[in-house]
Amino acid sequence: MGRLGLLVFVSPVQHRAPDTAVAIADAAVGAGHAVSLFLLADGVYLASRALLNAPEETAVHRLSRLAGRAEVVTCATCARFRGLRDEDLFPGARNGTLEDLVDLLNSSDRFLAFTGET
């Protein structure tokens, strides 16, 4: 099976792109592919433990259940700028660096970027 890389730039609170990214990740994992998500800019909120308190099912809930079967890495600089520390991420997510993003780009068979742009 192949490796799928996903880059998410936009907030799960203000945009639908994270929902699509998580749905694609879930389907790819279910098909036996290795999947890694790198969360950049407001996309880091997709790994926020605090957003798991939302009363309805969200992309954050679905991604937290997928963590462990898919790699979830946030940009540590983006996370810190937005007040997210390591302990503010849900279990299975980790802060990383742009070097992790470069490694993901180099190792992915396919790579999708969810920028919020049309």
C-alpha positions in Angstrom: 0.0 0.0 0.0 1.0 3.6 -0.5 1.6 6.5 1.8 -0.7 9.5 1.8 0.3 12.9 3.1 -2.2 15.6 4.1 -1.5 19.2 4.9 -4.3 21.2 6.6 -3.9 25.0 6.9 -7.4 26.0 8.0 -9.3 25.9 11.3 -11.8 23.1 11.9 -14.1 25.7 13.5 -14.3 28.1 10.6 -13.9 25.9 7.5 -15.1 22.6 6.1 -11.8 21.5 4.6 -10.6 19.8 7.8 -13.8 17.6 7.6 -12.8 16.5 4.1 -9.2 15.9 5.0 -10.2 13.7 8.0 -12.7 11.8 5.9 -10.0 11.1 3.2 -7.5 10.1 5.9 -10.1 7.7 7.5 -10.9 6.1 4.1 -7.2 5.7 3.2 -6.4 4.1 6.6 -9.4 1.8 6.2 -8.0 0.8 2.8 -4.6 -0.1 4.3 -2.6 3.0 3.4 -0.1 4.7 5.7 -1.5 8.2 6.4 0.2 11.3 7.9 -1.5 14.7 8.6 0.6 17.8 9.1 -1.3 20.7 10.7 -0.1 24.2 9.9 -1.3 27.7 10.8 -4.9 27.5 12.1 -5.0 23.8 11.2 -3.3 23.1 14.5 -6.6 23.5 16.2 -7.6 20.2 14.6 -5.4 18.5 17.3 -6.7 20.6 20.2 -7.8 18.6 23.2 -10.1 21.5 24.2 -12.2 21.2 21.0 -13.0 17.6 22.1 -15.5 19.3 24.5 -17.8 20.3 21.7 -21.2 18.8 22.1 -21.5 17.5 18.6 -19.3 15.2 16.5 -16.6 17.3 14.7 -13.5 16.7 12.6 -11.5 17.0 15.8 -13.4 14.1 17.4 -13.0 11.9 14.3 -9.3 12.7 14.0 -8.6 12.0 17.6 -10.1 8.5 17.1 -7.9 8.1 14.0 -4.7 9.1 15.8 -2.6 6.0 16.4 -3.7 4.6 13.0 -2.6 7.8 11.3 0.2 10.1 12.2 -0.9 13.5 13.4 1.8 16.2 13.6 1.3 19.9 14.2 3.7 22.7 13.5 5.1 23.5 16.9 5.7 27.2 16.1 2.1 27.6 14.9 0.7 25.8 17.9 2.8 27.8 20.4 1.8 31.1 18.7 -1.9 30.0 19.1 -1.4 29.0 22.8 -1.3 25.3 22.3 1.3 23.5 24.3 2.2 19.8 24.0 -0.3 18.9 26.8 -3.1 20.8 24.9 -3.0 18.3 22.0 -5.2 15.2 22.1 -3.4 11.8 22.8 -1.6 10.6 19.7 -0.9 14.0 18.2 2.5 15.6 18.6 4.2 18.9 17.9 6.7 18.8 15.1 8.8 21.0 12.9 8.9 22.0 9.2 11.5 19.3 8.9 8.8 16.8 9.6 6.7 18.4 6.8 9.7 18.0 4.4 10.1 14.4 5.4 6.4 13.8 4.8 6.6 15.5 1.3 9.6 13.3 0.4 8.0 10.0 1.6 4.4 10.4 0.4 3.2 8.7 -2.8 0.4 11.2 -2.9 0.1 14.6 -1.1 -3.0 16.8 -0.7 -3.0 20.3 0.7 -6.2 21.8 2.2 -5.5 25.5 2.2 -9.0 26.9 2.2 -8.5 28.6 -1.1 -10.8 27.9 -4.0 
